[in-house]
Structures are given as structure tokens and as C-alpha cells.
């Protein structure tokens, strides 16, 4: 009996010492629904996913930068088209294979957001809007354009694009619709309080607006909608100059060795089942606008007419514009 017990214990200890089986895919993401979708995907297909969430889009991109020419992810899922264009140029992601892209049944928005470079495949979209606290700003005084933010100078909350992918997408789009020089001049008039203009996340924008520290905020509209649904007194105002689309994109790691599993994941995400999993929650990113034909957004999601970002120009000027913003509006 002692011998048998000792053998059983040895087998138990040796089994415990074995490393966990590696997942079929490694997913880096900065989106609220990614873990939930990965679970639904595994349940549907049996393909396992290691979900790695470094934090914000900026933190996720920082991890990728630290990996240099040896990216460790199979799939990257973050907001922003400009960042994927730059990652393609840096050699961190590879082009989406034409057959994978062709299999997605895009609606008109999805077709418009699919980049010529094939740096990513869109899975949904949102945009940036002006967040207004309805108990602190009278409806007659709501800003109607980016230019109207000058009336709220010093009391405008904004995210640092060095930390936030959606914020850089907004900044590049702001320059596209207003002109770079005119855009810089307007922001210099508006963002005069660095304690408010260098925030790190949409949640911090929400907090600043809701507490009254800021009268208005520049924020991802899905973040504002999530607060509305939760009963908070905020509203998203879409500027008259137009709203630049913020795609949620899936990119493929440049050195991924698991293309069959990658193709299955993309096929799932761009299917009605995958899109339903992306909407099965009430945090920010669940309130996206679908890009797949026949899929409807959540009822609280308003329709928005988008402007498509010039990703090439945004990518070319990313370092320059981020540094300018940091020097101008972020506490040192």
C-alpha cells in the first residue's frame, strides 16, 4: 500500500509540474469585449485563445514596440486605423490575406473602412464626439462644432493621444477636417488647462465631465453612450465639421505561424454570431456600429455619417503630432 501510495503521489507531482498546454492563438487587445468574444469563439470552434490585455491602446502598442522585430501575438484587436498603417510599415503586422477579407460580408461602412494596405480588417466602428453634462450645460449652450469649444476654454477634458489610440485617431481627423495649422491654433485656444487635456482614458473624461471639473469633454462616442445607458446625465454631440470614423480593427502578427486558426477567428468575429458576442455587454466598446451586412447596432446607438481618415497621412505624422500635443497640453 505504501509503495502504491508513493507511486500515486509521484505521478501526481510529475503531472502538476507539467506546463499548461499552449493556446492555439495569442490575442493582444485593448477592447472591452475581446475576452468575451474569445470565449464564445473557443466554445464554437474548440480553438483556444490566450487573451493578453496590457491595458489601453497606448500600453498595448508599447508592448508591441518593446517586442521589436519579434512580435509575440497572432492577432491584435484595437481601435484606430492610423495605428495599423504604422504597424504595417514597422513590420509588426502583415497584410490581411485577400481570401480572408473577401469572405467577410461587409455592409457599405465596412467596405469603406477596409484599408487599401490590408493592414487590418474592420470589425466595427465608433467615432469621437463632444461629451456634455446635461445638468451643467443648458441645451441652448451645447457646442455644435469643434470651433464652439472655444467658449469652454480651460474647461475641456481631452485624452493624451500618446496614451490613447482613439485620441490619436481623433487628432489626425481633427487636422484633416480643420487643417493642421488652423487645428493647432484652435486647440491652443481650447485646451488651456493641462490638468484636463492630458488625461489617459475615456473613463477619466467621463469622470471629469460628470463631476463638473470639466464642462465638456472630447471622448469616444461609445464611451458616452455607455454612460447614458447607465443613467448618467451626459449626451454625445456630433460636430458639424463631421465625425472621423474610428474602426475597431483586427490585425495579424507579422510572424504568426497559426494562419489557419487566425482565419477561423476572423471568420467568427465577422459572422452574425461573433458580432452578437461583441454586443453582449454594456461597457464602452459593446456600443459599436456593426460593419457586417444584416447586423444591427444596439438600440441606443445613434446613426452617424462618417468621414474616412487618410491613414497614410496620419501614420506619416504620428510621431510629430503626438509630440506636439504632449509639449502643448500634457503636464510635464
MITORMI-422571 format. One record per residue (C-alpha): x, y, z; residue number from 1; chain. Coordinates in steps of 0.2 Angstrom, whole numbers, padded with zeros to 4 digits. Example, Ala and Ser with C-alpha at 12.3 -4.5 7.8 and 13.67 -1.06 7.14 Angstrom:
<bakols>
0062 / -0022 / 0039 / 1 / A
0068 / -0005 / 0036 / 2 / A
</bakols>
This chain:
<bakols>
0000 / 0000 / 0000 / 1 / A
0014 / 0012 / 0004 / 2 / A
0023 / 0008 / -0012 / 3 / A
0007 / 0011 / -0022 / 4 / A
0003 / 0027 / -0012 / 5 / A
0021 / 0033 / -0016 / 6 / A
0019 / 0030 / -0034 / 7 / A
0002 / 0039 / -0035 / 8 / A
0010 / 0054 / -0026 / 9 / A
0025 / 0054 / -0038 / 10 / A
0013 / 0053 / -0053 / 11 / A
0003 / 0067 / -0046 / 12 / A
0018 / 0078 / -0043 / 13 / A
0025 / 0075 / -0060 / 14 / A
0008 / 0079 / -0068 / 15 / A
0007 / 0095 / -0058 / 16 / A
0025 / 0100 / -0064 / 17 / A
0020 / 0099 / -0082 / 18 / A
0017 / 0116 / -0091 / 19 / A
0000 / 0121 / -0096 / 20 / A
-0004 / 0117 / -0114 / 21 / A
-0001 / 0132 / -0126 / 22 / A
-0016 / 0141 / -0133 / 23 / A
-0019 / 0140 / -0152 / 24 / A
-0019 / 0159 / -0154 / 25 / A
-0012 / 0173 / -0144 / 26 / A
-0023 / 0189 / -0145 / 27 / A
-0017 / 0206 / -0139 / 28 / A
-0031 / 0218 / -0136 / 29 / A
-0037 / 0234 / -0129 / 30 / A
-0056 / 0232 / -0131 / 31 / A
-0069 / 0228 / -0118 / 32 / A
-0077 / 0213 / -0127 / 33 / A
-0062 / 0204 / -0133 / 34 / A
-0061 / 0191 / -0119 / 35 / A
-0080 / 0188 / -0120 / 36 / A
-0078 / 0185 / -0139 / 37 / A
-0063 / 0174 / -0137 / 38 / A
-0073 / 0163 / -0125 / 39 / A
-0088 / 0162 / -0137 / 40 / A
-0076 / 0158 / -0151 / 41 / A
-0067 / 0144 / -0142 / 42 / A
-0084 / 0137 / -0137 / 43 / A
-0090 / 0137 / -0155 / 44 / A
-0074 / 0130 / -0163 / 45 / A
-0063 / 0122 / -0150 / 46 / A
-0048 / 0134 / -0154 / 47 / A
-0041 / 0141 / -0139 / 48 / A
-0035 / 0159 / -0136 / 49 / A
-0023 / 0167 / -0124 / 50 / A
-0030 / 0184 / -0122 / 51 / A
-0017 / 0197 / -0117 / 52 / A
-0023 / 0214 / -0111 / 53 / A
-0009 / 0226 / -0107 / 54 / A
-0021 / 0240 / -0104 / 55 / A
-0025 / 0255 / -0115 / 56 / A
-0022 / 0255 / -0134 / 57 / A
-0006 / 0265 / -0130 / 58 / A
0000 / 0252 / -0117 / 59 / A
-0004 / 0238 / -0130 / 60 / A
0006 / 0247 / -0143 / 61 / A
0020 / 0250 / -0131 / 62 / A
0021 / 0231 / -0128 / 63 / A
0022 / 0228 / -0146 / 64 / A
0036 / 0241 / -0148 / 65 / A
0046 / 0233 / -0134 / 66 / A
0045 / 0216 / -0144 / 67 / A
0053 / 0225 / -0159 / 68 / A
0055 / 0213 / -0174 / 69 / A
0049 / 0198 / -0164 / 70 / A
0030 / 0201 / -0161 / 71 / A
0023 / 0188 / -0150 / 72 / A
0005 / 0190 / -0155 / 73 / A
-0005 / 0181 / -0168 / 74 / A
-0020 / 0194 / -0168 / 75 / A
-0020 / 0212 / -0162 / 76 / A
-0038 / 0219 / -0159 / 77 / A
-0038 / 0238 / -0155 / 78 / A
-0046 / 0254 / -0160 / 79 / A
-0039 / 0265 / -0174 / 80 / A
-0034 / 0264 / -0192 / 81 / A
-0019 / 0275 / -0192 / 82 / A
-0010 / 0264 / -0179 / 83 / A
-0012 / 0249 / -0190 / 84 / A
-0005 / 0258 / -0205 / 85 / A
0011 / 0262 / -0195 / 86 / A
0012 / 0244 / -0188 / 87 / A
0012 / 0238 / -0206 / 88 / A
0026 / 0250 / -0210 / 89 / A
0035 / 0245 / -0194 / 90 / A
0034 / 0226 / -0199 / 91 / A
0023 / 0222 / -0184 / 92 / A
0008 / 0216 / -0194 / 93 / A
0006 / 0208 / -0210 / 94 / A
-0007 / 0211 / -0224 / 95 / A
-0024 / 0203 / -0222 / 96 / A
-0024 / 0189 / -0235 / 97 / A
-0036 / 0193 / -0249 / 98 / A
-0047 / 0177 / -0247 / 99 / A
-0050 / 0181 / -0228 / 100 / A
-0055 / 0199 / -0232 / 101 / A
-0066 / 0193 / -0246 / 102 / A
-0075 / 0181 / -0235 / 103 / A
-0082 / 0195 / -0224 / 104 / A
-0099 / 0200 / -0229 / 105 / A
-0097 / 0219 / -0226 / 106 / A
-0110 / 0232 / -0227 / 107 / A
-0106 / 0249 / -0235 / 108 / A
-0097 / 0256 / -0220 / 109 / A
-0086 / 0240 / -0218 / 110 / A
-0082 / 0241 / -0237 / 111 / A
-0077 / 0259 / -0234 / 112 / A
-0066 / 0256 / -0219 / 113 / A
-0056 / 0241 / -0227 / 114 / A
-0039 / 0249 / -0230 / 115 / A
-0031 / 0248 / -0247 / 116 / A
-0015 / 0242 / -0237 / 117 / A
-0024 / 0227 / -0230 / 118 / A
-0016 / 0232 / -0213 / 119 / A
-0032 / 0226 / -0204 / 120 / A
-0049 / 0220 / -0206 / 121 / A
-0063 / 0231 / -0198 / 122 / A
-0075 / 0223 / -0186 / 123 / A
-0085 / 0238 / -0180 / 124 / A
-0083 / 0257 / -0178 / 125 / A
-0086 / 0272 / -0167 / 126 / A
-0081 / 0290 / -0168 / 127 / A
-0076 / 0304 / -0157 / 128 / A
-0090 / 0316 / -0151 / 129 / A
-0091 / 0331 / -0138 / 130 / A
-0097 / 0325 / -0121 / 131 / A
-0109 / 0337 / -0112 / 132 / A
-0116 / 0335 / -0095 / 133 / A
-0134 / 0339 / -0097 / 134 / A
-0136 / 0345 / -0079 / 135 / A
-0122 / 0358 / -0080 / 136 / A
-0124 / 0365 / -0098 / 137 / A
-0140 / 0371 / -0104 / 138 / A
-0146 / 0364 / -0121 / 139 / A
-0145 / 0381 / -0129 / 140 / A
-0127 / 0382 / -0125 / 141 / A
-0122 / 0365 / -0131 / 142 / A
-0107 / 0366 / -0143 / 143 / A
-0112 / 0362 / -0161 / 144 / A
-0094 / 0361 / -0168 / 145 / A
-0076 / 0359 / -0163 / 146 / A
-0074 / 0378 / -0165 / 147 / A
-0088 / 0380 / -0152 / 148 / A
-0076 / 0373 / -0139 / 149 / A
-0068 / 0389 / -0138 / 150 / A
-0082 / 0395 / -0127 / 151 / A
-0077 / 0382 / -0115 / 152 / A
-0058 / 0386 / -0115 / 153 / A
-0050 / 0379 / -0100 / 154 / A
-0064 / 0368 / -0095 / 155 / A
-0062 / 0355 / -0109 / 156 / A
-0057 / 0337 / -0105 / 157 / A
-0047 / 0328 / -0118 / 158 / A
-0036 / 0312 / -0119 / 159 / A
-0017 / 0312 / -0122 / 160 / A
-0015 / 0304 / -0140 / 161 / A
0002 / 0297 / -0134 / 162 / A
-0008 / 0286 / -0122 / 163 / A
-0024 / 0283 / -0132 / 164 / A
-0026 / 0276 / -0149 / 165 / A
-0044 / 0283 / -0151 / 166 / A
-0037 / 0300 / -0146 / 167 / A
-0024 / 0300 / -0160 / 168 / A
-0037 / 0295 / -0172 / 169 / A
-0047 / 0310 / -0167 / 170 / A
-0032 / 0322 / -0168 / 171 / A
-0027 / 0316 / -0185 / 172 / A
-0045 / 0318 / -0191 / 173 / A
-0047 / 0335 / -0182 / 174 / A
-0032 / 0341 / -0193 / 175 / A
-0039 / 0333 / -0208 / 176 / A
-0056 / 0342 / -0207 / 177 / A
-0049 / 0358 / -0200 / 178 / A
-0032 / 0360 / -0207 / 179 / A
-0016 / 0357 / -0197 / 180 / A
-0012 / 0375 / -0194 / 181 / A
-0029 / 0380 / -0190 / 182 / A
-0032 / 0365 / -0180 / 183 / A
-0017 / 0368 / -0169 / 184 / A
-0022 / 0386 / -0167 / 185 / A
-0040 / 0381 / -0161 / 186 / A
-0033 / 0368 / -0149 / 187 / A
-0021 / 0381 / -0142 / 188 / A
-0037 / 0392 / -0138 / 189 / A
-0047 / 0377 / -0131 / 190 / A
-0035 / 0366 / -0121 / 191 / A
-0028 / 0379 / -0109 / 192 / A
-0029 / 0368 / -0093 / 193 / A
-0016 / 0354 / -0094 / 194 / A
-0024 / 0345 / -0079 / 195 / A
-0039 / 0341 / -0091 / 196 / A
-0031 / 0340 / -0108 / 197 / A
-0018 / 0326 / -0104 / 198 / A
-0030 / 0313 / -0097 / 199 / A
-0026 / 0294 / -0100 / 200 / A
-0043 / 0286 / -0104 / 201 / A
-0061 / 0289 / -0109 / 202 / A
-0066 / 0284 / -0091 / 203 / A
-0056 / 0299 / -0084 / 204 / A
-0065 / 0310 / -0097 / 205 / A
-0082 / 0304 / -0091 / 206 / A
-0077 / 0307 / -0073 / 207 / A
-0071 / 0325 / -0076 / 208 / A
-0087 / 0329 / -0085 / 209 / A
-0098 / 0321 / -0073 / 210 / A
-0090 / 0329 / -0058 / 211 / A
-0090 / 0346 / -0066 / 212 / A
-0071 / 0348 / -0066 / 213 / A
-0074 / 0350 / -0085 / 214 / A
-0089 / 0357 / -0093 / 215 / A
-0087 / 0347 / -0109 / 216 / A
-0076 / 0333 / -0115 / 217 / A
-0068 / 0326 / -0131 / 218 / A
-0072 / 0307 / -0130 / 219 / A
-0076 / 0291 / -0139 / 220 / A
-0094 / 0292 / -0143 / 221 / A
-0097 / 0274 / -0137 / 222 / A
-0090 / 0278 / -0120 / 223 / A
-0103 / 0292 / -0119 / 224 / A
-0117 / 0281 / -0124 / 225 / A
-0112 / 0268 / -0111 / 226 / A
-0114 / 0281 / -0098 / 227 / A
-0131 / 0287 / -0105 / 228 / A
-0137 / 0269 / -0104 / 229 / A
-0131 / 0268 / -0086 / 230 / A
-0142 / 0283 / -0082 / 231 / A
-0129 / 0296 / -0081 / 232 / A
-0133 / 0314 / -0087 / 233 / A
-0122 / 0315 / -0102 / 234 / A
-0125 / 0317 / -0121 / 235 / A
-0115 / 0315 / -0136 / 236 / A
-0114 / 0330 / -0148 / 237 / A
-0108 / 0326 / -0166 / 238 / A
-0098 / 0341 / -0173 / 239 / A
-0104 / 0350 / -0188 / 240 / A
-0087 / 0348 / -0196 / 241 / A
-0090 / 0329 / -0197 / 242 / A
-0085 / 0314 / -0187 / 243 / A
-0070 / 0304 / -0192 / 244 / A
-0073 / 0285 / -0191 / 245 / A
-0064 / 0275 / -0178 / 246 / A
-0063 / 0257 / -0184 / 247 / A
-0061 / 0243 / -0172 / 248 / A
-0048 / 0233 / -0182 / 249 / A
-0041 / 0215 / -0181 / 250 / A
-0023 / 0214 / -0187 / 251 / A
-0012 / 0198 / -0190 / 252 / A
0005 / 0197 / -0182 / 253 / A
0019 / 0198 / -0194 / 254 / A
0027 / 0182 / -0188 / 255 / A
0011 / 0172 / -0184 / 256 / A
0013 / 0153 / -0188 / 257 / A
-0006 / 0150 / -0185 / 258 / A
-0014 / 0156 / -0200 / 259 / A
-0027 / 0143 / -0201 / 260 / A
-0033 / 0147 / -0183 / 261 / A
-0032 / 0166 / -0187 / 262 / A
-0043 / 0164 / -0202 / 263 / A
-0056 / 0155 / -0191 / 264 / A
-0055 / 0169 / -0178 / 265 / A
-0058 / 0182 / -0191 / 266 / A
-0072 / 0172 / -0199 / 267 / A
-0081 / 0170 / -0182 / 268 / A
-0079 / 0189 / -0177 / 269 / A
-0086 / 0194 / -0194 / 270 / A
-0101 / 0182 / -0193 / 271 / A
-0118 / 0186 / -0185 / 272 / A
-0113 / 0175 / -0171 / 273 / A
-0097 / 0184 / -0167 / 274 / A
-0105 / 0201 / -0169 / 275 / A
-0118 / 0196 / -0156 / 276 / A
-0104 / 0191 / -0144 / 277 / A
-0097 / 0208 / -0147 / 278 / A
-0113 / 0217 / -0142 / 279 / A
-0117 / 0206 / -0127 / 280 / A
-0112 / 0218 / -0113 / 281 / A
-0114 / 0236 / -0108 / 282 / A
-0097 / 0243 / -0107 / 283 / A
-0090 / 0256 / -0119 / 284 / A
-0084 / 0245 / -0134 / 285 / A
-0100 / 0235 / -0134 / 286 / A
-0109 / 0250 / -0142 / 287 / A
-0100 / 0249 / -0159 / 288 / A
-0108 / 0252 / -0176 / 289 / A
-0108 / 0235 / -0185 / 290 / A
-0099 / 0234 / -0202 / 291 / A
-0106 / 0217 / -0206 / 292 / A
-0121 / 0216 / -0218 / 293 / A
-0138 / 0212 / -0209 / 294 / A
-0131 / 0215 / -0191 / 295 / A
-0140 / 0229 / -0182 / 296 / A
-0132 / 0240 / -0168 / 297 / A
-0138 / 0241 / -0150 / 298 / A
-0154 / 0251 / -0149 / 299 / A
-0146 / 0266 / -0140 / 300 / A
-0133 / 0268 / -0154 / 301 / A
-0137 / 0283 / -0165 / 302 / A
-0133 / 0283 / -0184 / 303 / A
-0118 / 0293 / -0188 / 304 / A
-0112 / 0299 / -0205 / 305 / A
-0093 / 0296 / -0205 / 306 / A
-0078 / 0304 / -0213 / 307 / A
-0064 / 0291 / -0218 / 308 / A
-0047 / 0295 / -0211 / 309 / A
-0032 / 0297 / -0223 / 310 / A
-0022 / 0284 / -0214 / 311 / A
-0006 / 0287 / -0224 / 312 / A
-0005 / 0305 / -0219 / 313 / A
-0010 / 0301 / -0201 / 314 / A
0004 / 0287 / -0200 / 315 / A
0017 / 0298 / -0208 / 316 / A
0014 / 0312 / -0195 / 317 / A
0010 / 0302 / -0180 / 318 / A
0027 / 0305 / -0170 / 319 / A
0027 / 0323 / -0174 / 320 / A
0009 / 0327 / -0170 / 321 / A
0009 / 0316 / -0154 / 322 / A
0025 / 0326 / -0148 / 323 / A
0017 / 0342 / -0152 / 324 / A
0002 / 0338 / -0142 / 325 / A
0012 / 0332 / -0127 / 326 / A
0023 / 0348 / -0127 / 327 / A
0007 / 0359 / -0128 / 328 / A
-0006 / 0351 / -0117 / 329 / A
0001 / 0337 / -0106 / 330 / A
0008 / 0341 / -0089 / 331 / A
0027 / 0338 / -0089 / 332 / A
</bakols>
